[in-house]
């Protein structure tokens, strides 16, 4: 009897060990897949299919003058660098422009931040002469104040005309971080594009939940899911043309070199550099890739 119990115990122990080893192999394979798939997707989008019209719309890639509209100095490199560098690096004939609605003077550093912005623009290949931070009394950095959208619209239109802009990139309704100034900029640009038939095509940067925002590249497979057939088609059937339906979205990833330039751009904002921002420049999906959606224009179906 004792021998039977001992044999049964040995069998269960061996079975548990073999089962555990099998589970470990399964978990290891799963961990490898979780790590490799995002890295592979980033490489594919950044180096192989990144300029395909199904992923980077012709309205952006073939524009002559692209305008990025933000709220504060450093927004351009914290959130928009994959889109900025992805467009400007792929077509050197495009002139980039950055219009920042405030100097970010909430803590009295407006003039400093305005000067820092020039270095960031240079790192992002935006000519400093087309790198403007406004200092209007009604558009001051304040996380509790909703800016006058009519005023923002007039400023955007002014620079669209001045720089002959034929494409715009800005925030979406969530403003990426939820900042009220970001959301006001989004609302103003959307109103401008929806109400003025002469407004250039505009794209908004998609806001994600906080948990997805700080997941390094691990959010890329989820983001790329809605682009999956476009990515497959771009691999096997490259094209420089896309239908209007396909031009409504964009997925743009940083190469390693462009990621380094993103860090160089933010390094110019010395007054804003802190340990948590350093961590942000590693973990945030927005420094690695951007997904954009077209803002419905006047006469365009939403």
MOGI-V86834 format. One record per run of one state. SS is the DSSP state (@ for helix, = for strand, . for the rest). FROM is the first residue (numbers start at 1). TO is the last residue. If there is no record, write none. Layout:
SS | FROM | TO
SS | FROM | TO
This chain:
. | 1 | 1
@ | 2 | 48
. | 49 | 57
@ | 58 | 61
. | 62 | 64
= | 65 | 70
. | 71 | 74
@ | 75 | 78
. | 79 | 80
@ | 81 | 90
. | 91 | 94
= | 95 | 100
. | 101 | 104
@ | 105 | 107
. | 108 | 109
@ | 110 | 123
. | 124 | 127
@ | 128 | 130
= | 131 | 133
. | 134 | 148
@ | 149 | 162
. | 163 | 166
= | 167 | 171
. | 172 | 179
@ | 180 | 195
. | 196 | 200
= | 201 | 205
. | 206 | 209
@ | 210 | 213
. | 214 | 219
@ | 220 | 236
. | 237 | 245
@ | 246 | 248
= | 249 | 253
. | 254 | 255
@ | 256 | 267
. | 268 | 269
@ | 270 | 272
. | 273 | 274
@ | 275 | 283
. | 284 | 284
@ | 285 | 287
. | 288 | 288
= | 289 | 294
. | 295 | 302
